[in-house]
Amino acid sequence: MKPLQMKIGPEWRPGRKQFDTVDPYTGEPWASVPEGTKDDVNDAVAAARSAFDRGPWSDMLGKERAALMRRLADLIRENADELALSESRDNGKLLREMRAQMNSIPAWFDYFAGSADKIDGRVIDTGRRDYFGLTLREPVGVVAAILPWNSPLLLLTFKLAAALAAGCTIVAKPSEQAPVSILRLAELFDEAGFPAGVFNTVSGSDRRIGEWLVQHPDVDKVSFTGGETTGIAVARSAAEHLAPVSLELGGKSANIVFPDADVHAAVNGLIAGVFAAAGQTCIAGSRAFIHRSIYETVVDAVADRARSIVMGDPKDPQSEMGPICFSGQVAKIRNLVDEAILDGATVVAGGSDGGLGGLFYAPTVIADVRNDSRICREEVFGPVLAVLPFETEDEVVALSNDSRYGLAAGVWTSDVRRVMRMARSLRVGTVWVNGYRTLNYTMPFGGVKASGYGRENGMEGLSEFLRDKAIWIETSGDVRDPFIIG
Ligand code: NAP
């Protein structure tokens, strides 16, 4: 295994030590990753600060930043297969899913490259005859981007493409479970010709790396994707130096099937919502609310399809679900399911490793659960669907909203009036109607409540990395009373 290195300013730096990442399917170590230190964090932030404050990046026009971003997009396109394989080996997700993600990422950079020379301020009526007012939209500065393991490059891209378009510099901290693709991306930055210090990486298995980064007084903005508990710790640390934070956290999303839905499409949507990526996705539709009149039909169909899901080598195109990323995550899934069973739940499908052992956990459907039980309140982050019946629209809105989380929801119905009512009533950041698990660079994405705050993607995502400066220009030449504000 060739030891990977971190990119800190112009330098490629090995770790003082290296650690191995393990392929969850084979159980074998497959990449040697640098163990970063506090000095590495300090040096990476200093490099990002210096590139932001002076040097070629700080002088670049929007169209020049855009040209570099488009070159990077091309390089990602050329290297998509290799990047996809490294993500699949790091986190065990299907190679074909990671390939689709890698092939979609260049469009993110192209889209935001298109916005880099359209970051306009406003001319504003100051309410005064003697003043002319305008605003500048300026990059927020040095961004700390902290990532989880489930879709490392795509989730980094949500932050990175917008931050680069805005003119920010970045220090990225990948998850210890899946750092390889992000370290590799730094090589493509060099190849694309980005100035040193624009994109820096610090990896490590020590949780303090993220803490040191967030606490650093020269970090101007923290953009975090991960779990709720970590998100709260990150927001607290960043508050010590008043750095703004955006938080993309977990979810417990409702996927709601009304009796007038296309049942075939809805069943497929329930499967896509929670068994794709083996449920290791923040937007997992892990609570299915099914109208009582079609409850048995839908549960039977979902359970049948769940039982037929092919688990296996994530690199095999026939596989539909790979293993879970690491053993701690499997234990968490198992505990939550076992506790639900003790609590009176019925396992309709799955509930075990499916006979495959290792880090596999079979697609699981659980019925006879209460919305206030742990399995319905906590994010499982695994292939576990809790199914609950409902009778009225008001009831299902109340049940769906009765959650700490508010990331997303799915609604399956053919009644357009109901669509509008549901879209308004659900307290979440995204509502999919007759679809699920669709994202695009044009559409804002983010949560409410314990799912976090801030938005990624779309022009809303760009705004996260900009701040407005107000300019007042005196036009009369009169000398004013210095003791009166006005
Ligand atoms: P996590 O444990 O919260 O870790 C996320 C990142 O934070 C990792 O890089 C982690 O480093 C780092 N970290 C840990 N402690 C830290 C601290 N005190 N200060 C700063 N950084 C710290 O989350 P995960 O298990 O990797 O990912 C799963 C979670 O991410 C789920 O809850 C999922 O819903 C959420 N997620 C949300 C979205 C979204 O867009 N809303 C998307 C994907 C995933 P180490 O890996 O080294 O511990």
Residues whose N, C-alpha, C, O or C-beta is under 5 A from the ligand:
A	BS01	NAP	I146 L147 P148 W149 K173 P174 S175 E176 Q177 G204 S205 D206 R207 G210 E211 T225 G226 G227 E228 T230 A233 V234 E248 L249 G250 G251 T281 C282 S451
